Amino acid sequence: MAGVIEQLYELTKEPKIAYFSMEIGVHNDIPTYSGGLGVLAGDTIRSAADLRLPMVAVTLLSRKGYFIQDIDEAGRQIERPFEWDPSRYMELLPQRVTVTIEGREVSLQAWQYNVKSLTGGYVPVFFLDTDLADNQPKDREITAYLYGGDKEYRLKQEIALGLGGVRMLHEMGFEIKKYHMNEGHASFLTLELLNRFKKPIEDVWDEKLVWDKTSVKNLCVFTTHTPVEAGHDKFPYDLVARVMGEIIPVPVLKDLAGKDYLNMTMLALNLSRYINGVAKKHGEVSQSMFPGYEIHAITNGVHSFTWTCDSFRRLYDEYLPGWANEPELFVRIGRIPDNRLWEAHLAAKRDLLGLVREQTGDELSPDVLTVGFARRATAYKRADLLFRDLPRLERIGAGKIQLVYAGKAHPQDEPGKQLIQNIFRYKGLLRDKIKIVYLKNYNMATALKIVSGVDIWMNTPLRPLEASGTSGMKATHNGVMNFSVLDGWWIEGHIEGFTGWSIGPPPHELAPGADADARDAEDLYHKLEHMIIPIFYDDRHTWIRMMQNAIGKNAYYFNTHRMMRRYVTEAYIR
């Protein structure tokens, strides 16, 4: 304990940027992430450590994790709890704070996990936890499940994250110069700051309190990730009154968060000096959703070292020394001989096929064009778009393509679960013609195997619902080209026939048309048949040149080192 206290003393000597996120993926076996938002948060922190930025992070412990996914023979998802022991990975800190929930004082403690870099930098992540003996049994469960329960449970979690997080940092002795909210879940931190900046004034009639919104705004940065209205957390005010009480006067709160219900995104928008979307197109979409605000765009990235497989790491170390902390060196990809690049890819492909064999018993061929699709299973991602015309797909791909799928559906997302069952149904219908595998319990380790081991990375979201997407960026770090709808980051990374291929029309419309599925499927089939398959089998030289382009034009830019440098210069030091 003495060592932890000494470390905290050192950490609090200089002002910090506090990064708040409901989920953070710091380790494959620490189930405090469910998908892209949490993995991005982890990559953000890794780059901050590499760049030795003065940052700390705050999240929830999620003692019982998201869930372990099993899938039966019919494709039905089975969710099992993911119990884990935080003491195996992190240190329990002595500080305690409280928040008021349903009129009760609920205690929080914090666990510290250090994300360390080979550069010598590190970023502490504080995992908030309500599982204390002095809390009531139901309060001990507030930080138990990631995205579990109903609106009331979510509200309690966001109180713990926002109010509890600021109080914990204050209790530890930190001076925070910026609070960065990664999505609206942490927006209650602004209410805690408002109370810290309220000032009494007197007039001839009465003493009043003025909430210093300007001081709070100057401290806050808000990144929105959700381009659809339904994705923004909203709570009825009667629920807020019962669960949270009156943190600030209700008229003030309604002025900041919405008249009819408490909108966490509106609260963050109204109390942040810098607001950004996570790709250029997403910035435009967000600006159209919230026209009264100035919304910037900082396109996401991925942590280059984390998302590069072993065979490519060795190759880059040999030909591009320093690449891990200077991804700009990827522009020199031409230094690497074609045969070495292809050998590294085949090594990654063999690793993936080994995982497939181990988990499913299926034998995939290293000589067959392998298409990967792995992400959260939800309707707008359109995981089954490829199967829209089964006879045509069979004619195009029989014996020429094999498919690797993975992804979890949220336990309450029945259409997402149905998507997984659909993939299994198509697997049966195409048996002995096109091999299809679905890897269960998609996590960070499985993701790296897939993004590096497939030949093509496919992404088919219904535009413009993909705010950014980062899985395709991971693929490019391993020389895997994207075959994707022009949405999110791919609008910026795509050069047709050079870094990969598009699916569907240019990204002009702000809302998808009724014919989007038919139109996109037609383009998908056409390019698969007439461009991708012929190049893969008949023009290895061009295929390897495109692999080089994916690395040299995409991986060099779409990384969190570039992203974090922009946050520093545009958001943190303003």
C-alpha positions as CSV (number, residue, x, y, z in Angstrom):
1,M,0.0,0.0,0.0
2,A,2.9,2.4,0.7
3,G,4.1,2.0,-2.9
4,V,0.7,2.9,-4.2
5,I,0.5,6.0,-2.1
6,E,4.0,7.1,-3.2
7,Q,3.0,6.5,-6.8
8,L,-0.1,8.6,-6.4
9,Y,2.0,11.4,-4.8
10,E,4.2,11.4,-7.9
11,L,1.2,11.4,-10.2
12,T,-0.4,14.4,-8.6
13,K,2.6,16.6,-8.9
14,E,1.5,18.0,-12.3
15,P,-1.9,18.8,-13.8
16,K,-3.5,16.0,-15.8
17,I,-6.0,15.4,-18.5
18,A,-8.8,13.1,-17.2
19,Y,-10.2,10.7,-19.8
20,F,-13.7,9.3,-18.8
21,S,-15.2,6.4,-20.6
22,M,-17.9,3.9,-19.6
23,E,-15.8,1.1,-21.0
24,I,-12.1,0.7,-21.6
25,G,-10.3,-2.3,-23.1
26,V,-6.9,-2.5,-21.5
27,H,-6.4,-6.3,-21.6
28,N,-8.0,-9.2,-23.4
29,D,-8.8,-10.9,-20.1
30,I,-10.2,-7.8,-18.3
31,P,-13.8,-7.8,-19.5
32,T,-14.4,-4.0,-19.2
33,Y,-15.2,-3.5,-22.9
34,S,-17.9,-4.7,-25.2
35,G,-16.8,-3.3,-28.6
36,G,-15.3,-0.4,-30.6
37,L,-15.9,2.3,-28.0
38,G,-14.0,0.5,-25.3
39,V,-11.2,-0.8,-27.6
40,L,-10.7,2.7,-28.9
41,A,-10.5,4.0,-25.3
42,G,-7.8,1.5,-24.6
43,D,-5.9,2.4,-27.7
44,T,-6.2,6.1,-26.8
45,I,-4.6,5.4,-23.4
46,R,-1.9,3.3,-24.9
47,S,-0.8,6.1,-27.3
48,A,-1.0,8.6,-24.4
49,A,1.4,6.4,-22.5
50,D,3.7,6.0,-25.6
51,L,3.7,9.8,-26.1
52,R,4.1,10.4,-22.3
53,L,1.1,12.6,-22.1
54,P,0.0,13.7,-18.6
55,M,-3.3,11.7,-18.6
56,V,-5.3,9.6,-16.2
57,A,-8.4,7.6,-17.1
58,V,-11.6,6.8,-15.2
59,T,-14.0,4.0,-15.9
60,L,-16.2,1.4,-14.1
61,L,-14.9,-1.9,-12.9
62,S,-17.6,-4.2,-14.4
63,R,-16.8,-7.0,-12.0
64,K,-19.0,-9.4,-13.8
65,G,-17.9,-8.2,-17.2
66,Y,-19.9,-8.0,-20.4
67,F,-20.6,-11.7,-21.1
68,I,-19.0,-14.8,-22.4
69,Q,-20.6,-15.9,-25.7
70,D,-21.5,-19.4,-26.6
71,I,-23.3,-20.3,-29.8
72,D,-25.2,-23.5,-30.3
73,E,-25.5,-25.5,-33.6
74,A,-28.4,-23.4,-34.7
75,G,-26.6,-20.1,-34.2
76,R,-28.4,-19.2,-31.0
77,Q,-26.3,-17.0,-28.8
78,I,-26.0,-18.1,-25.2
79,E,-24.7,-15.6,-22.6
80,R,-22.7,-16.6,-19.6
81,P,-21.4,-14.3,-16.9
82,F,-17.7,-13.4,-17.0
83,E,-16.6,-13.4,-13.3
84,W,-13.0,-12.1,-12.8
85,D,-10.8,-11.1,-9.9
86,P,-9.5,-7.5,-10.2
87,S,-6.8,-8.1,-7.6
88,R,-5.0,-10.3,-10.2
89,Y,-4.4,-7.3,-12.4
90,M,-4.6,-4.1,-10.4
91,E,-4.1,-2.4,-7.0
92,L,-6.9,-1.4,-4.7
93,L,-6.5,2.2,-3.5
94,P,-7.3,3.4,0.0
95,Q,-9.5,6.4,-1.0
96,R,-13.3,6.3,-0.7
97,V,-15.9,8.7,-1.9
98,T,-19.7,8.6,-1.9
99,V,-22.6,9.5,-4.2
100,T,-26.2,9.8,-3.3
101,I,-28.5,7.3,-5.0
102,E,-32.2,7.0,-4.1
103,G,-31.4,9.0,-1.0
104,R,-28.7,6.6,0.2
105,E,-25.0,7.3,0.5
106,V,-23.3,4.8,-1.8
107,S,-19.5,4.3,-1.3
108,L,-17.1,3.9,-4.2
109,Q,-13.5,2.6,-4.1
110,A,-11.0,2.6,-7.0
111,W,-8.6,0.1,-8.4
112,Q,-5.5,1.3,-10.3
113,Y,-4.2,-0.4,-13.5
114,N,-1.2,1.1,-15.2
115,V,-1.0,1.1,-19.0
116,K,2.7,1.0,-19.5
117,S,4.8,1.9,-22.6
118,L,8.2,0.8,-23.7
119,T,9.0,4.5,-23.9
120,G,8.8,4.7,-20.1
121,G,5.5,6.5,-20.0
122,Y,2.4,5.1,-18.4
123,V,-1.2,6.1,-17.8
124,P,-3.1,5.0,-14.7
125,V,-6.6,3.8,-15.2
126,F,-8.9,4.1,-12.2
127,F,-11.7,1.5,-12.1
128,L,-14.6,2.6,-9.9
129,D,-16.2,-0.1,-7.8
130,T,-19.3,-0.1,-5.5
131,D,-18.8,-3.6,-4.3
132,L,-18.1,-2.6,-0.7
133,A,-19.4,-4.2,2.5
134,D,-20.9,-0.9,3.8
135,N,-23.2,-0.7,0.7
136,Q,-26.6,-2.3,0.4
137,P,-26.6,-5.5,-1.7
138,K,-28.3,-3.9,-4.7
139,D,-25.8,-0.9,-4.5
140,R,-22.9,-3.3,-4.6
141,E,-24.1,-4.4,-8.0
142,I,-24.1,-1.0,-9.6
143,T,-20.6,-1.4,-11.1
144,A,-21.0,-5.2,-11.7
145,Y,-22.2,-5.4,-15.3
146,L,-21.2,-3.5,-18.4
147,Y,-24.3,-2.2,-20.1
148,G,-26.5,-4.5,-18.0
149,G,-30.0,-3.9,-16.7
150,D,-32.6,-1.2,-17.5
151,K,-32.6,2.6,-17.6
152,E,-32.5,2.9,-13.9
153,Y,-29.4,0.7,-13.6
154,R,-27.8,2.7,-16.4
155,L,-28.6,5.9,-14.7
156,K,-27.0,4.7,-11.4
157,Q,-23.9,3.6,-13.3
158,E,-23.6,7.0,-15.0
159,I,-23.9,8.7,-11.6
160,A,-21.1,6.5,-10.3
161,L,-18.9,7.3,-13.3
162,G,-19.5,11.0,-13.6
163,L,-20.1,12.3,-10.1
164,G,-18.1,9.5,-8.4
165,G,-15.2,9.9,-10.9
166,V,-14.7,13.6,-10.3
167,R,-14.9,13.1,-6.5
168,M,-12.4,10.3,-6.6
169,L,-9.9,12.3,-8.6
170,H,-10.3,15.2,-6.1
171,E,-10.0,12.8,-3.2
172,M,-6.7,11.5,-4.6
173,G,-5.4,15.1,-4.9
174,F,-5.3,15.5,-8.7
175,E,-5.4,18.9,-10.4
176,I,-7.3,18.3,-13.7
177,K,-6.8,20.8,-16.5
178,K,-9.2,19.0,-19.0
179,Y,-12.0,16.5,-18.5
180,H,-12.4,14.5,-21.7
181,M,-15.8,12.7,-22.0
182,N,-15.6,9.7,-24.4
183,E,-19.3,9.6,-25.3
184,G,-22.1,11.0,-23.1
185,H,-22.1,8.3,-20.4
186,A,-19.8,10.5,-18.2
187,S,-21.7,13.7,-18.7
188,F,-22.7,14.0,-15.0
189,L,-19.2,15.0,-14.3
190,T,-20.2,18.4,-15.6
191,L,-22.8,18.7,-12.8
192,E,-20.1,18.0,-10.2
193,L,-18.0,20.7,-11.7
194,L,-20.9,23.1,-11.8
195,N,-21.3,22.7,-8.0
196,R,-17.6,23.2,-7.5
197,F,-17.7,26.5,-9.5
198,K,-21.0,27.9,-8.2
199,K,-20.6,31.4,-6.7
200,P,-22.9,33.2,-4.3
201,I,-24.0,36.7,-5.3
202,E,-26.2,39.1,-3.4
203,D,-28.8,41.5,-4.7
204,V,-31.1,43.8,-2.7
205,W,-33.7,41.1,-2.3
206,D,-31.9,37.8,-1.7
207,E,-28.7,35.8,-1.9
208,K,-28.6,33.6,-5.0
209,L,-26.2,31.1,-6.5
210,V,-24.8,31.5,-10.0
211,W,-23.5,28.4,-11.8
212,D,-20.3,29.3,-13.5
213,K,-20.9,27.5,-16.8
214,T,-18.0,29.2,-18.6
215,S,-15.4,27.8,-16.1
216,V,-16.9,24.3,-16.6
217,K,-16.9,24.6,-20.3
218,N,-13.3,25.6,-20.4
219,L,-12.5,22.4,-18.6
220,C,-14.5,20.0,-20.7
221,V,-14.0,18.2,-24.0
222,F,-16.7,16.0,-25.5
223,T,-16.4,13.3,-28.1
224,T,-19.6,12.0,-29.6
225,H,-19.6,8.6,-31.3
226,T,-23.3,8.1,-32.1
227,P,-24.8,9.3,-35.4
228,V,-28.4,8.1,-34.5
229,E,-30.8,9.8,-32.2
230,A,-31.7,6.5,-30.4
231,G,-28.1,6.0,-29.4
232,H,-28.0,8.9,-27.0
233,D,-28.9,8.2,-23.4
234,K,-32.0,9.9,-22.2
235,F,-33.7,9.6,-18.8
236,P,-37.2,10.8,-17.6
237,Y,-36.9,13.6,-15.1
238,D,-39.1,11.7,-12.6
239,L,-36.6,8.9,-12.7
240,V,-33.7,11.3,-12.3
241,A,-35.4,13.0,-9.3
242,R,-36.0,9.6,-7.6
243,V,-32.5,8.2,-8.3
244,M,-30.2,11.1,-8.3
245,G,-32.0,13.8,-6.4
246,E,-31.4,17.5,-7.1
247,I,-27.7,17.9,-7.8
248,I,-28.4,21.3,-9.2
249,P,-31.8,23.1,-9.4
250,V,-34.2,21.4,-11.8
251,P,-34.7,24.5,-14.0
252,V,-30.9,24.9,-14.4
253,L,-30.6,21.2,-15.3
254,K,-33.5,21.3,-17.8
255,D,-31.9,24.3,-19.4
256,L,-28.7,22.3,-19.9
257,A,-30.0,18.8,-20.6
258,G,-33.4,19.2,-22.3
259,K,-36.9,20.3,-21.3
260,D,-38.7,16.9,-21.6
261,Y,-36.1,14.4,-20.5
262,L,-32.4,14.5,-19.4
263,N,-30.4,14.0,-22.5
264,M,-26.8,13.1,-21.6
265,T,-25.5,14.2,-25.0
266,M,-27.1,17.6,-24.7
267,L,-25.7,18.0,-21.2
268,A,-22.2,17.4,-22.5
269,L,-22.7,19.6,-25.6
270,N,-23.8,22.6,-23.4
271,L,-20.9,22.3,-21.0
272,S,-18.0,21.6,-23.3
273,R,-15.7,24.1,-25.0
274,Y,-14.5,21.6,-27.6
275,I,-16.8,19.0,-29.2
276,N,-15.9,16.6,-31.9
277,G,-17.1,13.7,-34.0
278,V,-14.8,10.7,-34.8
279,A,-14.5,11.0,-38.6
280,K,-15.1,13.9,-41.1
281,K,-18.4,12.5,-42.3
282,H,-19.5,11.9,-38.7
283,G,-18.7,15.5,-37.8
284,E,-21.0,16.6,-40.6
285,V,-23.8,14.2,-39.5
286,S,-23.4,15.4,-35.9
287,Q,-23.5,19.0,-37.0
288,S,-26.8,18.3,-38.8
289,M,-28.2,16.6,-35.6
290,F,-27.1,19.4,-33.3
291,P,-27.0,22.6,-35.5
292,G,-26.6,25.0,-32.6
293,Y,-23.1,23.8,-31.7
294,E,-19.7,24.0,-33.3
295,I,-18.7,20.3,-33.9
296,H,-15.2,19.5,-35.1
297,A,-13.9,16.2,-36.4
298,I,-10.9,14.2,-35.3
299,T,-10.9,10.9,-37.1
300,N,-10.2,7.8,-34.9
301,G,-7.2,5.6,-35.1
302,V,-5.9,2.4,-33.6
303,H,-2.8,1.7,-31.6
304,S,-0.3,0.5,-34.2
305,F,1.8,-1.9,-32.0
306,T,-1.3,-3.5,-30.4
307,W,-3.0,-4.2,-33.7
308,T,-0.1,-5.5,-35.7
309,C,0.4,-9.3,-35.6
310,D,3.7,-10.9,-34.7
311,S,4.8,-11.7,-38.3
312,F,4.3,-8.1,-39.4
313,R,5.9,-6.7,-36.2
314,R,9.1,-8.7,-37.0
315,L,9.0,-7.5,-40.6
316,Y,8.5,-3.8,-39.6
317,D,11.3,-4.1,-37.0
318,E,13.7,-5.3,-39.7
319,Y,12.8,-2.8,-42.4
320,L,11.1,0.2,-40.6
321,P,12.8,0.4,-37.2
322,G,10.9,2.8,-34.8
323,W,7.6,2.2,-36.6
324,A,5.7,1.4,-33.3
325,N,6.2,4.9,-31.9
326,E,6.4,6.7,-35.3
327,P,3.7,5.1,-37.5
328,E,4.5,7.8,-40.2
329,L,7.3,5.4,-41.2
330,F,4.8,3.2,-42.9
331,V,5.1,5.5,-45.9
332,R,8.4,3.8,-46.5
333,I,6.7,0.4,-47.0
334,G,8.3,0.1,-50.4
335,R,11.5,-0.9,-48.6
336,I,10.0,-4.3,-47.8
337,P,10.5,-6.9,-50.6
338,D,7.2,-8.3,-52.0
339,N,8.1,-11.9,-51.1
340,R,8.7,-11.0,-47.4
341,L,5.4,-9.1,-47.2
342,W,3.5,-12.1,-48.7
343,E,5.3,-14.5,-46.3
344,A,4.3,-12.4,-43.3
345,H,0.7,-12.4,-44.5
346,L,0.7,-16.2,-45.0
347,A,2.1,-16.6,-41.5
348,A,-0.8,-14.5,-40.1
349,K,-3.3,-16.5,-42.2
350,R,-2.0,-19.8,-40.9
351,D,-2.4,-18.5,-37.4
352,L,-6.1,-17.6,-38.1
353,L,-6.8,-20.9,-39.8
354,G,-5.3,-22.7,-36.8
355,L,-7.7,-20.8,-34.5
356,V,-10.6,-21.7,-36.7
357,R,-9.6,-25.4,-36.7
358,E,-9.1,-25.4,-32.9
359,Q,-12.5,-23.7,-32.2
360,T,-14.8,-25.1,-34.8
361,G,-13.1,-28.2,-36.3
362,D,-13.4,-26.7,-39.8
363,E,-10.5,-26.8,-42.2
364,L,-10.1,-23.7,-44.2
365,S,-7.5,-23.5,-47.1
366,P,-4.7,-21.0,-47.0
367,D,-4.9,-20.9,-50.8
368,V,-8.6,-19.6,-50.9
369,L,-9.5,-15.9,-50.8
370,T,-10.6,-15.4,-47.2
371,V,-13.1,-12.7,-46.3
372,G,-13.4,-11.4,-42.8
373,F,-16.4,-9.8,-41.1
374,A,-16.2,-9.4,-37.3
375,R,-17.9,-6.7,-35.2
376,R,-20.9,-6.2,-32.9
377,A,-23.9,-8.1,-34.2
378,T,-26.6,-5.5,-34.7
379,A,-29.0,-4.8,-37.5
380,Y,-27.4,-1.7,-39.1
381,K,-24.1,-3.5,-39.6
382,R,-25.9,-5.8,-42.1
383,A,-23.8,-8.9,-41.5
384,D,-26.0,-10.9,-43.9
385,L,-25.9,-8.4,-46.8
386,L,-23.5,-10.8,-48.7
387,F,-26.2,-13.4,-48.7
388,R,-29.0,-11.3,-50.3
389,D,-28.8,-13.3,-53.5
390,L,-27.7,-16.8,-52.6
391,P,-27.6,-18.3,-56.2
392,R,-25.5,-15.4,-57.4
393,L,-23.1,-15.6,-54.4
394,E,-22.8,-19.4,-55.0
395,R,-22.0,-18.8,-58.7
396,I,-19.4,-16.2,-57.9
397,G,-17.8,-17.7,-54.9
398,A,-18.1,-21.5,-54.9
399,G,-14.6,-22.8,-54.3
400,K,-13.1,-19.3,-54.6
401,I,-14.0,-17.6,-51.3
402,Q,-14.3,-18.7,-47.7
403,L,-15.8,-16.5,-44.9
404,V,-14.8,-15.9,-41.3
405,Y,-17.4,-14.2,-39.0
406,A,-17.4,-13.2,-35.4
407,G,-19.3,-10.8,-33.1
408,K,-21.5,-10.6,-30.1
409,A,-25.1,-9.3,-30.0
410,H,-26.2,-7.3,-27.0
411,P,-28.2,-9.6,-24.7
412,Q,-31.3,-7.5,-25.3
413,D,-30.8,-7.1,-29.1
414,E,-33.0,-9.7,-30.6
415,P,-32.5,-8.6,-34.2
416,G,-28.8,-8.8,-33.6
417,K,-29.1,-12.3,-32.2
418,Q,-31.2,-13.2,-35.3
419,L,-28.4,-12.0,-37.5
420,I,-26.1,-14.6,-36.0
421,Q,-28.7,-17.3,-36.6
422,N,-29.0,-16.2,-40.2
423,I,-25.3,-16.6,-40.8
424,F,-25.6,-20.2,-39.4
425,R,-28.6,-20.9,-41.7
426,Y,-26.6,-19.7,-44.7
427,K,-23.7,-21.8,-43.6
428,G,-25.9,-24.8,-43.9
429,L,-27.4,-23.8,-47.2
430,L,-24.0,-23.2,-48.8
431,R,-22.3,-26.3,-47.3
432,D,-19.6,-27.8,-49.5
433,K,-19.8,-24.8,-51.8
434,I,-18.6,-21.8,-49.7
435,K,-17.1,-22.5,-46.3
436,I,-18.4,-20.3,-43.6
437,V,-17.2,-20.2,-39.9
438,Y,-18.4,-18.2,-37.0
439,L,-15.9,-17.8,-34.2
440,K,-17.6,-17.4,-30.8
441,N,-16.8,-15.0,-27.9
442,Y,-15.2,-12.3,-30.0
443,N,-12.6,-10.4,-28.0
444,M,-9.4,-8.5,-28.5
445,A,-7.2,-11.5,-29.0
446,T,-9.6,-13.1,-31.6
447,A,-9.9,-9.7,-33.3
448,L,-6.2,-9.5,-33.9
449,K,-6.1,-13.0,-35.4
450,I,-9.0,-12.2,-37.8
451,V,-7.9,-8.7,-38.9
452,S,-4.4,-9.9,-39.7
453,G,-5.2,-13.4,-41.1
454,V,-8.0,-12.7,-43.7
455,D,-7.2,-11.5,-47.2
456,I,-10.1,-8.9,-47.3
457,W,-11.8,-7.0,-44.6
458,M,-15.5,-6.5,-45.4
459,N,-17.8,-3.9,-43.7
460,T,-21.3,-3.3,-44.8
461,P,-23.0,-0.7,-42.4
462,L,-26.1,1.1,-43.5
463,R,-24.8,4.6,-44.1
464,P,-24.5,7.1,-42.4
465,L,-24.8,5.0,-39.2
466,E,-21.1,4.1,-38.9
467,A,-19.6,7.0,-37.0
468,S,-16.1,5.9,-37.7
469,G,-15.3,2.2,-37.3
470,T,-11.8,1.0,-36.4
471,S,-11.6,-2.7,-37.3
472,G,-10.7,-1.8,-40.9
473,M,-7.8,0.4,-39.6
474,K,-6.5,-2.6,-37.7
475,A,-6.6,-4.7,-40.9
476,T,-4.5,-2.1,-42.8
477,H,-1.7,-2.4,-40.3
478,N,-1.4,-6.0,-41.4
479,G,-1.6,-5.4,-45.1
480,V,-5.3,-6.4,-45.4
481,M,-7.4,-4.3,-47.8
482,N,-10.8,-3.0,-47.0
483,F,-13.9,-3.8,-49.0
484,S,-16.4,-1.5,-47.4
485,V,-19.3,0.8,-47.6
486,L,-18.2,4.5,-47.9
487,D,-19.0,5.5,-44.4
488,G,-17.0,6.6,-41.3
489,W,-13.3,6.5,-41.7
490,W,-13.3,4.6,-45.0
491,I,-14.5,7.7,-46.8
492,E,-11.1,9.2,-45.9
493,G,-9.0,6.1,-46.4
494,H,-10.5,4.8,-49.6
495,I,-8.8,5.1,-53.0
496,E,-10.7,2.7,-55.3
497,G,-8.6,-0.1,-56.6
498,F,-5.6,1.3,-54.7
499,T,-6.1,0.9,-51.0
500,G,-9.2,-1.3,-51.4
501,W,-12.7,-1.2,-52.8
502,S,-15.9,0.6,-52.0
503,I,-19.4,-1.0,-51.7
504,G,-22.3,1.1,-53.0
505,P,-22.5,4.8,-54.1
506,P,-20.6,7.8,-52.9
507,P,-21.6,9.0,-49.4
508,H,-23.8,11.9,-50.3
509,E,-27.0,11.3,-48.5
510,L,-27.5,12.0,-44.8
511,A,-30.2,9.3,-44.6
512,P,-30.2,5.8,-46.3
513,G,-32.5,5.3,-49.2
514,A,-35.1,2.5,-49.3
515,D,-33.1,0.7,-52.0
516,A,-29.9,0.8,-50.0
517,D,-29.7,-3.0,-49.5
518,A,-30.3,-3.9,-53.1
519,R,-28.0,-1.2,-54.5
520,D,-25.1,-2.1,-52.1
521,A,-25.5,-5.9,-52.7
522,E,-25.4,-5.4,-56.5
523,D,-22.1,-3.4,-56.2
524,L,-20.7,-5.9,-53.7
525,Y,-21.3,-8.9,-56.0
526,H,-20.0,-7.1,-59.1
527,K,-16.7,-6.1,-57.5
528,L,-16.2,-9.4,-55.8
529,E,-16.6,-11.2,-59.2
530,H,-14.9,-8.9,-61.6
531,M,-12.2,-7.2,-59.5
532,I,-11.3,-8.8,-56.2
533,I,-11.4,-12.5,-57.1
534,P,-9.5,-12.1,-60.4
535,I,-6.7,-10.0,-58.8
536,F,-6.3,-12.4,-55.9
537,Y,-5.9,-15.5,-58.1
538,D,-4.4,-14.1,-61.3
539,D,-2.4,-11.0,-60.4
540,R,-0.4,-11.5,-57.3
541,H,1.8,-8.5,-58.1
542,T,-1.1,-6.1,-58.1
543,W,-2.5,-7.7,-54.9
544,I,0.8,-7.1,-53.1
545,R,1.0,-3.6,-54.4
546,M,-2.5,-3.0,-52.9
547,M,-1.3,-4.5,-49.6
548,Q,1.6,-2.0,-49.6
549,N,-0.9,0.8,-50.3
550,A,-3.1,-0.2,-47.4
551,I,-0.1,0.0,-45.1
552,G,1.6,3.1,-46.6
553,K,-1.6,5.2,-47.2
554,N,-3.9,4.0,-44.5
555,A,-2.0,2.6,-41.5
556,Y,0.5,5.5,-41.5
557,Y,-2.4,7.9,-40.8
558,F,-5.3,6.0,-39.1
559,N,-3.5,5.4,-35.8
560,T,-4.0,6.8,-32.3
561,H,-0.6,8.5,-32.2
562,R,-1.8,10.9,-34.9
563,M,-5.2,11.1,-33.3
564,M,-3.8,12.0,-29.9
565,R,-1.5,14.7,-31.2
566,R,-4.6,16.3,-32.7
567,Y,-6.5,16.1,-29.4
568,V,-3.5,17.7,-27.7
569,T,-3.2,20.6,-30.1
570,E,-6.9,21.2,-30.9
571,A,-8.7,20.2,-27.7
572,Y,-6.4,19.9,-24.6
573,I,-4.3,23.1,-24.8
574,R,-6.9,25.5,-26.1
